[in-house]
Amino acid sequence: MILQVLVVIVICFFLSEVALAEKRIEKDLDEDGIVNVWTAFENQFSVKQKQDENEDGIMDRVLIFDSEGRLKTLFKDPYTQGKSKTIRLLKI
């Protein structure tokens, strides 16, 4: 009985780790060994993406998506003091 409970706990732990791993993807777009795009997912749709275009460790773009994965808001240089630009996209 105790062994069965322990096996169930271990299985649940590994399944939750897999589920967490599927919620965020890191990419190295220029294949230089440095991750420069981080994408977070919710319900299999992108909800937020951070991009470091010049690989200085500071995010150059942050994209926010709606519940269906469509781009809603783009922040350009959001972490640079006084230079942040926000672009909001409207449905037409």
PyMOL Python script that loads the backbone (N, CA, C, O; Angstrom):
from pymol import cmd

cmd.read_pdbstr("""\
ATOM      1  N   MET A   1       0.831  -1.202   0.000  1.00  0.00           N
ATOM      2  CA  MET A   1       0.000   0.000   0.000  1.00  0.00           C
ATOM      3  C   MET A   1       0.875   1.267   0.000  1.00  0.00           C
ATOM      4  O   MET A   1       0.653   2.173  -0.802  1.00  0.00           O
ATOM      5  N   ILE A   2       1.847   1.324   0.881  1.00  0.00           N
ATOM      6  CA  ILE A   2       2.730   2.494   0.950  1.00  0.00           C
ATOM      7  C   ILE A   2       3.538   2.624  -0.335  1.00  0.00           C
ATOM      8  O   ILE A   2       3.761   3.732  -0.823  1.00  0.00           O
ATOM      9  N   LEU A   3       3.967   1.515  -0.871  1.00  0.00           N
ATOM     10  CA  LEU A   3       4.733   1.530  -2.118  1.00  0.00           C
ATOM     11  C   LEU A   3       3.887   2.063  -3.266  1.00  0.00           C
ATOM     12  O   LEU A   3       4.384   2.819  -4.101  1.00  0.00           O
ATOM     13  N   GLN A   4       2.621   1.682  -3.317  1.00  0.00           N
ATOM     14  CA  GLN A   4       1.730   2.162  -4.380  1.00  0.00           C
ATOM     15  C   GLN A   4       1.520   3.668  -4.274  1.00  0.00           C
ATOM     16  O   GLN A   4       1.514   4.366  -5.288  1.00  0.00           O
ATOM     17  N   VAL A   5       1.349   4.168  -3.066  1.00  0.00           N
ATOM     18  CA  VAL A   5       1.184   5.611  -2.861  1.00  0.00           C
ATOM     19  C   VAL A   5       2.449   6.347  -3.276  1.00  0.00           C
ATOM     20  O   VAL A   5       2.384   7.399  -3.912  1.00  0.00           O
ATOM     21  N   LEU A   6       3.590   5.794  -2.918  1.00  0.00           N
ATOM     22  CA  LEU A   6       4.865   6.399  -3.285  1.00  0.00           C
ATOM     23  C   LEU A   6       5.037   6.443  -4.799  1.00  0.00           C
ATOM     24  O   LEU A   6       5.510   7.447  -5.333  1.00  0.00           O
ATOM     25  N   VAL A   7       4.662   5.380  -5.498  1.00  0.00           N
ATOM     26  CA  VAL A   7       4.754   5.334  -6.957  1.00  0.00           C
ATOM     27  C   VAL A   7       3.847   6.392  -7.573  1.00  0.00           C
ATOM     28  O   VAL A   7       4.244   7.068  -8.522  1.00  0.00           O
ATOM     29  N   VAL A   8       2.637   6.542  -7.047  1.00  0.00           N
ATOM     30  CA  VAL A   8       1.708   7.550  -7.561  1.00  0.00           C
ATOM     31  C   VAL A   8       2.272   8.947  -7.348  1.00  0.00           C
ATOM     32  O   VAL A   8       2.163   9.797  -8.232  1.00  0.00           O
ATOM     33  N   ILE A   9       2.869   9.196  -6.195  1.00  0.00           N
ATOM     34  CA  ILE A   9       3.461  10.515  -5.921  1.00  0.00           C
ATOM     35  C   ILE A   9       4.606  10.800  -6.886  1.00  0.00           C
ATOM     36  O   ILE A   9       4.710  11.908  -7.412  1.00  0.00           O
ATOM     37  N   VAL A  10       5.455   9.823  -7.119  1.00  0.00           N
ATOM     38  CA  VAL A  10       6.581   9.997  -8.036  1.00  0.00           C
ATOM     39  C   VAL A  10       6.082  10.257  -9.454  1.00  0.00           C
ATOM     40  O   VAL A  10       6.610  11.133 -10.139  1.00  0.00           O
ATOM     41  N   ILE A  11       5.082   9.515  -9.902  1.00  0.00           N
ATOM     42  CA  ILE A  11       4.525   9.716 -11.248  1.00  0.00           C
ATOM     43  C   ILE A  11       3.931  11.111 -11.370  1.00  0.00           C
ATOM     44  O   ILE A  11       4.161  11.793 -12.369  1.00  0.00           O
ATOM     45  N   CYS A  12       3.169  11.547 -10.371  1.00  0.00           N
ATOM     46  CA  CYS A  12       2.580  12.892 -10.411  1.00  0.00           C
ATOM     47  C   CYS A  12       3.661  13.970 -10.452  1.00  0.00           C
ATOM     48  O   CYS A  12       3.514  14.972 -11.151  1.00  0.00           O
ATOM     49  N   PHE A  13       4.741  13.766  -9.706  1.00  0.00           N
ATOM     50  CA  PHE A  13       5.839  14.728  -9.706  1.00  0.00           C
ATOM     51  C   PHE A  13       6.434  14.865 -11.104  1.00  0.00           C
ATOM     52  O   PHE A  13       6.627  15.981 -11.588  1.00  0.00           O
ATOM     53  N   PHE A  14       6.727  13.737 -11.756  1.00  0.00           N
ATOM     54  CA  PHE A  14       7.327  13.785 -13.086  1.00  0.00           C
ATOM     55  C   PHE A  14       6.359  14.342 -14.122  1.00  0.00           C
ATOM     56  O   PHE A  14       6.780  15.059 -15.029  1.00  0.00           O
ATOM     57  N   LEU A  15       5.079  14.029 -14.007  1.00  0.00           N
ATOM     58  CA  LEU A  15       4.102  14.575 -14.951  1.00  0.00           C
ATOM     59  C   LEU A  15       3.966  16.079 -14.773  1.00  0.00           C
ATOM     60  O   LEU A  15       3.819  16.804 -15.757  1.00  0.00           O
ATOM     61  N   SER A  16       4.012  16.562 -13.533  1.00  0.00           N
ATOM     62  CA  SER A  16       3.923  18.008 -13.320  1.00  0.00           C
ATOM     63  C   SER A  16       5.162  18.707 -13.856  1.00  0.00           C
ATOM     64  O   SER A  16       5.054  19.819 -14.372  1.00  0.00           O
ATOM     65  N   GLU A  17       6.334  18.092 -13.750  1.00  0.00           N
ATOM     66  CA  GLU A  17       7.557  18.669 -14.307  1.00  0.00           C
ATOM     67  C   GLU A  17       7.461  18.768 -15.826  1.00  0.00           C
ATOM     68  O   GLU A  17       7.881  19.767 -16.409  1.00  0.00           O
ATOM     69  N   VAL A  18       6.910  17.738 -16.471  1.00  0.00           N
ATOM     70  CA  VAL A  18       6.730  17.769 -17.927  1.00  0.00           C
ATOM     71  C   VAL A  18       5.759  18.869 -18.301  1.00  0.00           C
ATOM     72  O   VAL A  18       5.993  19.599 -19.264  1.00  0.00           O
ATOM     73  N   ALA A  19       4.669  19.001 -17.553  1.00  0.00           N
ATOM     74  CA  ALA A  19       3.680  20.044 -17.848  1.00  0.00           C
ATOM     75  C   ALA A  19       4.296  21.424 -17.698  1.00  0.00           C
ATOM     76  O   ALA A  19       4.031  22.307 -18.514  1.00  0.00           O
ATOM     77  N   LEU A  20       5.124  21.631 -16.659  1.00  0.00           N
ATOM     78  CA  LEU A  20       5.774  22.926 -16.493  1.00  0.00           C
ATOM     79  C   LEU A  20       6.755  23.203 -17.616  1.00  0.00           C
ATOM     80  O   LEU A  20       6.848  24.335 -18.090  1.00  0.00           O
ATOM     81  N   ALA A  21       7.482  22.195 -18.046  1.00  0.00           N
ATOM     82  CA  ALA A  21       8.462  22.369 -19.112  1.00  0.00           C
ATOM     83  C   ALA A  21       7.791  22.751 -20.416  1.00  0.00           C
ATOM     84  O   ALA A  21       8.389  23.455 -21.230  1.00  0.00           O
ATOM     85  N   GLU A  22       6.568  22.306 -20.633  1.00  0.00           N
ATOM     86  CA  GLU A  22       5.867  22.608 -21.875  1.00  0.00           C
ATOM     87  C   GLU A  22       5.301  24.022 -21.889  1.00  0.00           C
ATOM     88  O   GLU A  22       4.862  24.488 -22.941  1.00  0.00           O
ATOM     89  N   LYS A  23       5.298  24.717 -20.755  1.00  0.00           N
ATOM     90  CA  LYS A  23       4.703  26.037 -20.684  1.00  0.00           C
ATOM     91  C   LYS A  23       5.669  27.159 -21.043  1.00  0.00           C
ATOM     92  O   LYS A  23       5.255  28.311 -21.166  1.00  0.00           O
ATOM     93  N   ARG A  24       6.948  26.841 -21.212  1.00  0.00           N
ATOM     94  CA  ARG A  24       7.921  27.867 -21.587  1.00  0.00           C
ATOM     95  C   ARG A  24       8.961  27.255 -22.520  1.00  0.00           C
ATOM     96  O   ARG A  24       9.506  26.183 -22.255  1.00  0.00           O
ATOM     97  N   ILE A  25       9.216  27.953 -23.602  1.00  0.00           N
ATOM     98  CA  ILE A  25      10.198  27.478 -24.574  1.00  0.00           C
ATOM     99  C   ILE A  25      11.256  28.553 -24.756  1.00  0.00           C
ATOM    100  O   ILE A  25      10.946  29.734 -24.916  1.00  0.00           O
ATOM    101  N   GLU A  26      12.512  28.123 -24.729  1.00  0.00           N
ATOM    102  CA  GLU A  26      13.630  29.026 -24.973  1.00  0.00           C
ATOM    103  C   GLU A  26      14.249  28.670 -26.313  1.00  0.00           C
ATOM    104  O   GLU A  26      14.427  27.494 -26.630  1.00  0.00           O
ATOM    105  N   LYS A  27      14.581  29.700 -27.109  1.00  0.00           N
ATOM    106  CA  LYS A  27      15.158  29.454 -28.432  1.00  0.00           C
ATOM    107  C   LYS A  27      16.419  30.281 -28.636  1.00  0.00           C
ATOM    108  O   LYS A  27      16.552  31.393 -28.124  1.00  0.00           O
ATOM    109  N   ASP A  28      17.327  29.711 -29.389  1.00  0.00           N
ATOM    110  CA  ASP A  28      18.543  30.389 -29.832  1.00  0.00           C
ATOM    111  C   ASP A  28      18.408  30.559 -31.342  1.00  0.00           C
ATOM    112  O   ASP A  28      18.807  29.679 -32.104  1.00  0.00           O
ATOM    113  N   LEU A  29      17.851  31.678 -31.774  1.00  0.00           N
ATOM    114  CA  LEU A  29      17.514  31.866 -33.185  1.00  0.00           C
ATOM    115  C   LEU A  29      18.727  31.941 -34.099  1.00  0.00           C
ATOM    116  O   LEU A  29      18.674  31.476 -35.237  1.00  0.00           O
ATOM    117  N   ASP A  30      19.819  32.520 -33.612  1.00  0.00           N
ATOM    118  CA  ASP A  30      21.005  32.642 -34.471  1.00  0.00           C
ATOM    119  C   ASP A  30      22.029  31.534 -34.223  1.00  0.00           C
ATOM    120  O   ASP A  30      23.131  31.568 -34.771  1.00  0.00           O
ATOM    121  N   GLU A  31      21.665  30.559 -33.401  1.00  0.00           N
ATOM    122  CA  GLU A  31      22.464  29.354 -33.157  1.00  0.00           C
ATOM    123  C   GLU A  31      23.908  29.660 -32.727  1.00  0.00           C
ATOM    124  O   GLU A  31      24.855  29.022 -33.187  1.00  0.00           O
ATOM    125  N   ASP A  32      24.049  30.648 -31.837  1.00  0.00           N
ATOM    126  CA  ASP A  32      25.386  30.955 -31.320  1.00  0.00           C
ATOM    127  C   ASP A  32      25.575  30.455 -29.887  1.00  0.00           C
ATOM    128  O   ASP A  32      26.583  30.758 -29.250  1.00  0.00           O
ATOM    129  N   GLY A  33      24.613  29.695 -29.388  1.00  0.00           N
ATOM    130  CA  GLY A  33      24.702  29.138 -28.049  1.00  0.00           C
ATOM    131  C   GLY A  33      24.109  30.013 -26.963  1.00  0.00           C
ATOM    132  O   GLY A  33      24.146  29.640 -25.790  1.00  0.00           O
ATOM    133  N   ILE A  34      23.560  31.168 -27.321  1.00  0.00           N
ATOM    134  CA  ILE A  34      22.948  32.079 -26.354  1.00  0.00           C
ATOM    135  C   ILE A  34      21.453  32.161 -26.643  1.00  0.00           C
ATOM    136  O   ILE A  34      21.049  32.509 -27.752  1.00  0.00           O
ATOM    137  N   VAL A  35      20.636  31.842 -25.645  1.00  0.00           N
ATOM    138  CA  VAL A  35      19.182  31.915 -25.808  1.00  0.00           C
ATOM    139  C   VAL A  35      18.794  33.373 -25.964  1.00  0.00           C
ATOM    140  O   VAL A  35      19.216  34.221 -25.178  1.00  0.00           O
ATOM    141  N   ASN A  36      17.979  33.672 -26.992  1.00  0.00           N
ATOM    142  CA  ASN A  36      17.575  35.059 -27.205  1.00  0.00           C
ATOM    143  C   ASN A  36      16.062  35.245 -27.362  1.00  0.00           C
ATOM    144  O   ASN A  36      15.608  36.368 -27.584  1.00  0.00           O
ATOM    145  N   VAL A  37      15.277  34.175 -27.253  1.00  0.00           N
ATOM    146  CA  VAL A  37      13.822  34.286 -27.290  1.00  0.00           C
ATOM    147  C   VAL A  37      13.233  33.344 -26.245  1.00  0.00           C
ATOM    148  O   VAL A  37      13.550  32.155 -26.211  1.00  0.00           O
ATOM    149  N   TRP A  38      12.368  33.897 -25.391  1.00  0.00           N
ATOM    150  CA  TRP A  38      11.663  33.107 -24.388  1.00  0.00           C
ATOM    151  C   TRP A  38      10.176  33.271 -24.648  1.00  0.00           C
ATOM    152  O   TRP A  38       9.682  34.396 -24.726  1.00  0.00           O
ATOM    153  N   THR A  39       9.459  32.169 -24.782  1.00  0.00           N
ATOM    154  CA  THR A  39       8.022  32.212 -25.051  1.00  0.00           C
ATOM    155  C   THR A  39       7.288  31.430 -23.972  1.00  0.00           C
ATOM    156  O   THR A  39       7.620  30.278 -23.694  1.00  0.00           O
ATOM    157  N   ALA A  40       6.285  32.067 -23.365  1.00  0.00           N
ATOM    158  CA  ALA A  40       5.450  31.421 -22.351  1.00  0.00           C
ATOM    159  C   ALA A  40       4.108  31.056 -22.986  1.00  0.00           C
ATOM    160  O   ALA A  40       3.553  31.810 -23.785  1.00  0.00           O
ATOM    161  N   PHE A  41       3.607  29.892 -22.612  1.00  0.00           N
ATOM    162  CA  PHE A  41       2.359  29.385 -23.175  1.00  0.00           C
ATOM    163  C   PHE A  41       1.339  29.132 -22.066  1.00  0.00           C
ATOM    164  O   PHE A  41       1.685  28.803 -20.931  1.00  0.00           O
ATOM    165  N   GLU A  42       0.073  29.299 -22.439  1.00  0.00           N
ATOM    166  CA  GLU A  42      -1.035  28.956 -21.558  1.00  0.00           C
ATOM    167  C   GLU A  42      -2.132  28.379 -22.430  1.00  0.00           C
ATOM    168  O   GLU A  42      -2.542  29.004 -23.409  1.00  0.00           O
ATOM    169  N   ASN A  43      -2.605  27.207 -22.090  1.00  0.00           N
ATOM    170  CA  ASN A  43      -3.614  26.517 -22.901  1.00  0.00           C
ATOM    171  C   ASN A  43      -3.168  26.361 -24.351  1.00  0.00           C
ATOM    172  O   ASN A  43      -3.971  26.520 -25.270  1.00  0.00           O
ATOM    173  N   GLN A  44      -1.913  26.058 -24.553  1.00  0.00           N
ATOM    174  CA  GLN A  44      -1.292  25.792 -25.850  1.00  0.00           C
ATOM    175  C   GLN A  44      -1.181  27.024 -26.748  1.00  0.00           C
ATOM    176  O   GLN A  44      -0.885  26.890 -27.935  1.00  0.00           O
ATOM    177  N   PHE A  45      -1.412  28.214 -26.208  1.00  0.00           N
ATOM    178  CA  PHE A  45      -1.252  29.450 -26.970  1.00  0.00           C
ATOM    179  C   PHE A  45      -0.141  30.287 -26.354  1.00  0.00           C
ATOM    180  O   PHE A  45       0.059  30.267 -25.140  1.00  0.00           O
ATOM    181  N   SER A  46       0.580  31.022 -27.194  1.00  0.00           N
ATOM    182  CA  SER A  46       1.575  31.970 -26.690  1.00  0.00           C
ATOM    183  C   SER A  46       0.856  33.049 -25.898  1.00  0.00           C
ATOM    184  O   SER A  46      -0.168  33.566 -26.345  1.00  0.00           O
ATOM    185  N   VAL A  47       1.381  33.398 -24.722  1.00  0.00           N
ATOM    186  CA  VAL A  47       0.808  34.491 -23.950  1.00  0.00           C
ATOM    187  C   VAL A  47       1.810  35.638 -23.795  1.00  0.00           C
ATOM    188  O   VAL A  47       1.422  36.799 -23.670  1.00  0.00           O
ATOM    189  N   LYS A  48       3.108  35.297 -23.805  1.00  0.00           N
ATOM    190  CA  LYS A  48       4.127  36.333 -23.658  1.00  0.00           C
ATOM    191  C   LYS A  48       5.417  35.843 -24.299  1.00  0.00           C
ATOM    192  O   LYS A  48       5.787  34.675 -24.182  1.00  0.00           O
ATOM    193  N   GLN A  49       6.083  36.754 -24.972  1.00  0.00           N
ATOM    194  CA  GLN A  49       7.373  36.417 -25.563  1.00  0.00           C
ATOM    195  C   GLN A  49       8.346  37.557 -25.279  1.00  0.00           C
ATOM    196  O   GLN A  49       8.016  38.729 -25.457  1.00  0.00           O
ATOM    197  N   LYS A  50       9.549  37.198 -24.834  1.00  0.00           N
ATOM    198  CA  LYS A  50      10.611  38.180 -24.601  1.00  0.00           C
ATOM    199  C   LYS A  50      11.718  37.917 -25.604  1.00  0.00           C
ATOM    200  O   LYS A  50      12.085  36.770 -25.857  1.00  0.00           O
ATOM    201  N   GLN A  51      12.252  39.005 -26.181  1.00  0.00           N
ATOM    202  CA  GLN A  51      13.302  38.880 -27.186  1.00  0.00           C
ATOM    203  C   GLN A  51      14.488  39.764 -26.819  1.00  0.00           C
ATOM    204  O   GLN A  51      14.329  40.942 -26.496  1.00  0.00           O
ATOM    205  N   ASP A  52      15.674  39.177 -26.875  1.00  0.00           N
ATOM    206  CA  ASP A  52      16.925  39.920 -26.669  1.00  0.00           C
ATOM    207  C   ASP A  52      17.634  39.932 -28.018  1.00  0.00           C
ATOM    208  O   ASP A  52      18.380  39.007 -28.337  1.00  0.00           O
ATOM    209  N   GLU A  53      17.404  40.973 -28.809  1.00  0.00           N
ATOM    210  CA  GLU A  53      17.885  41.015 -30.191  1.00  0.00           C
ATOM    211  C   GLU A  53      19.396  41.179 -30.303  1.00  0.00           C
ATOM    212  O   GLU A  53      20.005  40.640 -31.228  1.00  0.00           O
ATOM    213  N   ASN A  54      20.010  41.914 -29.377  1.00  0.00           N
ATOM    214  CA  ASN A  54      21.451  42.159 -29.478  1.00  0.00           C
ATOM    215  C   ASN A  54      22.264  41.366 -28.445  1.00  0.00           C
ATOM    216  O   ASN A  54      23.468  41.581 -28.302  1.00  0.00           O
ATOM    217  N   GLU A  55      21.605  40.454 -27.731  1.00  0.00           N
ATOM    218  CA  GLU A  55      22.238  39.538 -26.785  1.00  0.00           C
ATOM    219  C   GLU A  55      23.068  40.241 -25.714  1.00  0.00           C
ATOM    220  O   GLU A  55      24.165  39.799 -25.375  1.00  0.00           O
ATOM    221  N   ASP A  56      22.525  41.351 -25.182  1.00  0.00           N
ATOM    222  CA  ASP A  56      23.199  42.051 -24.095  1.00  0.00           C
ATOM    223  C   ASP A  56      22.606  41.690 -22.736  1.00  0.00           C
ATOM    224  O   ASP A  56      23.013  42.243 -21.715  1.00  0.00           O
ATOM    225  N   GLY A  57      21.639  40.757 -22.720  1.00  0.00           N
ATOM    226  CA  GLY A  57      21.008  40.334 -21.471  1.00  0.00           C
ATOM    227  C   GLY A  57      19.816  41.176 -21.075  1.00  0.00           C
ATOM    228  O   GLY A  57      19.173  40.899 -20.062  1.00  0.00           O
ATOM    229  N   ILE A  58      19.506  42.203 -21.858  1.00  0.00           N
ATOM    230  CA  ILE A  58      18.352  43.065 -21.599  1.00  0.00           C
ATOM    231  C   ILE A  58      17.337  42.838 -22.707  1.00  0.00           C
ATOM    232  O   ILE A  58      17.671  42.904 -23.890  1.00  0.00           O
ATOM    233  N   MET A  59      16.100  42.572 -22.319  1.00  0.00           N
ATOM    234  CA  MET A  59      15.065  42.289 -23.315  1.00  0.00           C
ATOM    235  C   MET A  59      14.786  43.531 -24.161  1.00  0.00           C
ATOM    236  O   MET A  59      14.525  44.612 -23.634  1.00  0.00           O
ATOM    237  N   ASP A  60      14.847  43.355 -25.471  1.00  0.00           N
ATOM    238  CA  ASP A  60      14.617  44.461 -26.398  1.00  0.00           C
ATOM    239  C   ASP A  60      13.152  44.564 -26.808  1.00  0.00           C
ATOM    240  O   ASP A  60      12.675  45.644 -27.158  1.00  0.00           O
ATOM    241  N   ARG A  61      12.450  43.452 -26.765  1.00  0.00           N
ATOM    242  CA  ARG A  61      11.029  43.438 -27.104  1.00  0.00           C
ATOM    243  C   ARG A  61      10.307  42.493 -26.168  1.00  0.00           C
ATOM    244  O   ARG A  61      10.823  41.438 -25.798  1.00  0.00           O
ATOM    245  N   VAL A  62       9.101  42.892 -25.791  1.00  0.00           N
ATOM    246  CA  VAL A  62       8.205  42.007 -25.059  1.00  0.00           C
ATOM    247  C   VAL A  62       6.877  42.036 -25.800  1.00  0.00           C
ATOM    248  O   VAL A  62       6.287  43.098 -25.996  1.00  0.00           O
ATOM    249  N   LEU A  63       6.420  40.874 -26.204  1.00  0.00           N
ATOM    250  CA  LEU A  63       5.170  40.748 -26.936  1.00  0.00           C
ATOM    251  C   LEU A  63       4.145  40.080 -26.030  1.00  0.00           C
ATOM    252  O   LEU A  63       4.432  39.060 -25.404  1.00  0.00           O
ATOM    253  N   ILE A  64       2.955  40.654 -25.962  1.00  0.00           N
ATOM    254  CA  ILE A  64       1.862  40.104 -25.165  1.00  0.00           C
ATOM    255  C   ILE A  64       0.782  39.649 -26.145  1.00  0.00           C
ATOM    256  O   ILE A  64       0.398  40.387 -27.052  1.00  0.00           O
ATOM    257  N   PHE A  65       0.298  38.419 -25.946  1.00  0.00           N
ATOM    258  CA  PHE A  65      -0.700  37.835 -26.830  1.00  0.00           C
ATOM    259  C   PHE A  65      -2.032  37.689 -26.099  1.00  0.00           C
ATOM    260  O   PHE A  65      -2.064  37.596 -24.871  1.00  0.00           O
ATOM    261  N   ASP A  66      -3.135  37.667 -26.855  1.00  0.00           N
ATOM    262  CA  ASP A  66      -4.442  37.461 -26.244  1.00  0.00           C
ATOM    263  C   ASP A  66      -4.657  35.970 -25.977  1.00  0.00           C
ATOM    264  O   ASP A  66      -3.759  35.160 -26.205  1.00  0.00           O
ATOM    265  N   SER A  67      -5.837  35.613 -25.499  1.00  0.00           N
ATOM    266  CA  SER A  67      -6.116  34.230 -25.099  1.00  0.00           C
ATOM    267  C   SER A  67      -6.146  33.251 -26.265  1.00  0.00           C
ATOM    268  O   SER A  67      -6.149  32.037 -26.059  1.00  0.00           O
ATOM    269  N   GLU A  68      -6.169  33.770 -27.486  1.00  0.00           N
ATOM    270  CA  GLU A  68      -6.161  32.904 -28.668  1.00  0.00           C
ATOM    271  C   GLU A  68      -4.814  32.934 -29.391  1.00  0.00           C
ATOM    272  O   GLU A  68      -4.694  32.414 -30.501  1.00  0.00           O
ATOM    273  N   GLY A  69      -3.810  33.534 -28.772  1.00  0.00           N
ATOM    274  CA  GLY A  69      -2.467  33.540 -29.330  1.00  0.00           C
ATOM    275  C   GLY A  69      -2.193  34.639 -30.343  1.00  0.00           C
ATOM    276  O   GLY A  69      -1.171  34.599 -31.027  1.00  0.00           O
ATOM    277  N   ARG A  70      -3.085  35.623 -30.455  1.00  0.00           N
ATOM    278  CA  ARG A  70      -2.871  36.734 -31.392  1.00  0.00           C
ATOM    279  C   ARG A  70      -2.147  37.871 -30.676  1.00  0.00           C
ATOM    280  O   ARG A  70      -2.428  38.161 -29.513  1.00  0.00           O
ATOM    281  N   LEU A  71      -1.216  38.509 -31.376  1.00  0.00           N
ATOM    282  CA  LEU A  71      -0.443  39.599 -30.796  1.00  0.00           C
ATOM    283  C   LEU A  71      -1.368  40.736 -30.381  1.00  0.00           C
ATOM    284  O   LEU A  71      -2.165  41.221 -31.184  1.00  0.00           O
ATOM    285  N   LYS A  72      -1.257  41.159 -29.116  1.00  0.00           N
ATOM    286  CA  LYS A  72      -2.100  42.220 -28.579  1.00  0.00           C
ATOM    287  C   LYS A  72      -1.296  43.496 -28.345  1.00  0.00           C
ATOM    288  O   LYS A  72      -1.732  44.585 -28.721  1.00  0.00           O
ATOM    289  N   THR A  73      -0.122  43.363 -27.724  1.00  0.00           N
ATOM    290  CA  THR A  73       0.696  44.527 -27.384  1.00  0.00           C
ATOM    291  C   THR A  73       2.169  44.196 -27.593  1.00  0.00           C
ATOM    292  O   THR A  73       2.621  43.091 -27.296  1.00  0.00           O
ATOM    293  N   LEU A  74       2.900  45.165 -28.103  1.00  0.00           N
ATOM    294  CA  LEU A  74       4.341  45.025 -28.305  1.00  0.00           C
ATOM    295  C   LEU A  74       5.027  46.153 -27.547  1.00  0.00           C
ATOM    296  O   LEU A  74       4.716  47.327 -27.747  1.00  0.00           O
ATOM    297  N   PHE A  75       5.960  45.790 -26.679  1.00  0.00           N
ATOM    298  CA  PHE A  75       6.760  46.768 -25.953  1.00  0.00           C
ATOM    299  C   PHE A  75       8.160  46.741 -26.544  1.00  0.00           C
ATOM    300  O   PHE A  75       8.812  45.697 -26.547  1.00  0.00           O
ATOM    301  N   LYS A  76       8.630  47.884 -27.046  1.00  0.00           N
ATOM    302  CA  LYS A  76       9.973  48.003 -27.624  1.00  0.00           C
ATOM    303  C   LYS A  76      10.868  48.660 -26.592  1.00  0.00           C
ATOM    304  O   LYS A  76      10.549  49.735 -26.083  1.00  0.00           O
ATOM    305  N   ASP A  77      11.989  48.023 -26.280  1.00  0.00           N
ATOM    306  CA  ASP A  77      12.940  48.497 -25.270  1.00  0.00           C
ATOM    307  C   ASP A  77      12.253  48.794 -23.928  1.00  0.00           C
ATOM    308  O   ASP A  77      12.392  49.897 -23.398  1.00  0.00           O
ATOM    309  N   PRO A  78      11.514  47.822 -23.377  1.00  0.00           N
ATOM    310  CA  PRO A  78      10.757  48.084 -22.146  1.00  0.00           C
ATOM    311  C   PRO A  78      11.623  48.255 -20.910  1.00  0.00           C
ATOM    312  O   PRO A  78      11.146  48.786 -19.907  1.00  0.00           O
ATOM    313  N   TYR A  79      12.877  47.826 -20.947  1.00  0.00           N
ATOM    314  CA  TYR A  79      13.732  47.890 -19.770  1.00  0.00           C
ATOM    315  C   TYR A  79      14.778  48.989 -19.857  1.00  0.00           C
ATOM    316  O   TYR A  79      15.684  49.046 -19.025  1.00  0.00           O
ATOM    317  N   THR A  80      14.664  49.872 -20.862  1.00  0.00           N
ATOM    318  CA  THR A  80      15.571  51.003 -21.007  1.00  0.00           C
ATOM    319  C   THR A  80      14.875  52.231 -20.447  1.00  0.00           C
ATOM    320  O   THR A  80      13.770  52.563 -20.876  1.00  0.00           O
ATOM    321  N   GLN A  81      15.506  52.913 -19.491  1.00  0.00           N
ATOM    322  CA  GLN A  81      14.868  54.056 -18.845  1.00  0.00           C
ATOM    323  C   GLN A  81      14.585  55.178 -19.840  1.00  0.00           C
ATOM    324  O   GLN A  81      15.468  55.615 -20.579  1.00  0.00           O
ATOM    325  N   GLY A  82      13.338  55.632 -19.842  1.00  0.00           N
ATOM    326  CA  GLY A  82      12.939  56.775 -20.644  1.00  0.00           C
ATOM    327  C   GLY A  82      12.798  56.526 -22.129  1.00  0.00           C
ATOM    328  O   GLY A  82      12.437  57.449 -22.859  1.00  0.00           O
ATOM    329  N   LYS A  83      13.064  55.327 -22.611  1.00  0.00           N
ATOM    330  CA  LYS A  83      13.020  55.076 -24.044  1.00  0.00           C
ATOM    331  C   LYS A  83      11.964  54.050 -24.443  1.00  0.00           C
ATOM    332  O   LYS A  83      11.869  53.698 -25.619  1.00  0.00           O
ATOM    333  N   SER A  84      11.175  53.567 -23.498  1.00  0.00           N
ATOM    334  CA  SER A  84      10.207  52.515 -23.786  1.00  0.00           C
ATOM    335  C   SER A  84       9.134  52.993 -24.749  1.00  0.00           C
ATOM    336  O   SER A  84       8.599  54.093 -24.609  1.00  0.00           O
ATOM    337  N   LYS A  85       8.827  52.156 -25.723  1.00  0.00           N
ATOM    338  CA  LYS A  85       7.762  52.449 -26.686  1.00  0.00           C
ATOM    339  C   LYS A  85       6.748  51.322 -26.604  1.00  0.00           C
ATOM    340  O   LYS A  85       7.120  50.149 -26.586  1.00  0.00           O
ATOM    341  N   THR A  86       5.480  51.668 -26.554  1.00  0.00           N
ATOM    342  CA  THR A  86       4.427  50.676 -26.500  1.00  0.00           C
ATOM    343  C   THR A  86       3.597  50.782 -27.753  1.00  0.00           C
ATOM    344  O   THR A  86       3.169  51.870 -28.138  1.00  0.00           O
ATOM    345  N   ILE A  87       3.370  49.653 -28.388  1.00  0.00           N
ATOM    346  CA  ILE A  87       2.524  49.620 -29.581  1.00  0.00           C
ATOM    347  C   ILE A  87       1.362  48.684 -29.269  1.00  0.00           C
ATOM    348  O   ILE A  87       1.569  47.506 -28.980  1.00  0.00           O
ATOM    349  N   ARG A  88       0.163  49.200 -29.328  1.00  0.00           N
ATOM    350  CA  ARG A  88      -1.007  48.366 -29.092  1.00  0.00           C
ATOM    351  C   ARG A  88      -1.676  48.080 -30.427  1.00  0.00           C
ATOM    352  O   ARG A  88      -1.870  48.978 -31.246  1.00  0.00           O
ATOM    353  N   LEU A  89      -2.019  46.844 -30.629  1.00  0.00           N
ATOM    354  CA  LEU A  89      -2.634  46.434 -31.880  1.00  0.00           C
ATOM    355  C   LEU A  89      -4.146  46.351 -31.689  1.00  0.00           C
ATOM    356  O   LEU A  89      -4.628  45.809 -30.695  1.00  0.00           O
ATOM    357  N   LEU A  90      -4.878  46.888 -32.641  1.00  0.00           N
ATOM    358  CA  LEU A  90      -6.339  46.899 -32.566  1.00  0.00           C
ATOM    359  C   LEU A  90      -6.917  45.967 -33.615  1.00  0.00           C
ATOM    360  O   LEU A  90      -6.364  45.817 -34.705  1.00  0.00           O
ATOM    361  N   LYS A  91      -8.029  45.346 -33.277  1.00  0.00           N
ATOM    362  CA  LYS A  91      -8.731  44.515 -34.255  1.00  0.00           C
ATOM    363  C   LYS A  91      -9.473  45.412 -35.237  1.00  0.00           C
ATOM    364  O   LYS A  91     -10.090  46.404 -34.848  1.00  0.00           O
ATOM    365  N   ILE A  92      -9.404  45.050 -36.507  1.00  0.00           N
ATOM    366  CA  ILE A  92     -10.114  45.829 -37.527  1.00  0.00           C
ATOM    367  C   ILE A  92     -11.112  44.921 -38.211  1.00  0.00           C
ATOM    368  O   ILE A  92     -11.830  45.359 -39.111  1.00  0.00           O
TER     369      ILE A  92
END
""", "prot")
cmd.dss("prot")
cmd.show_as("cartoon", "prot")
cmd.util.cbc("prot")
cmd.orient("prot")
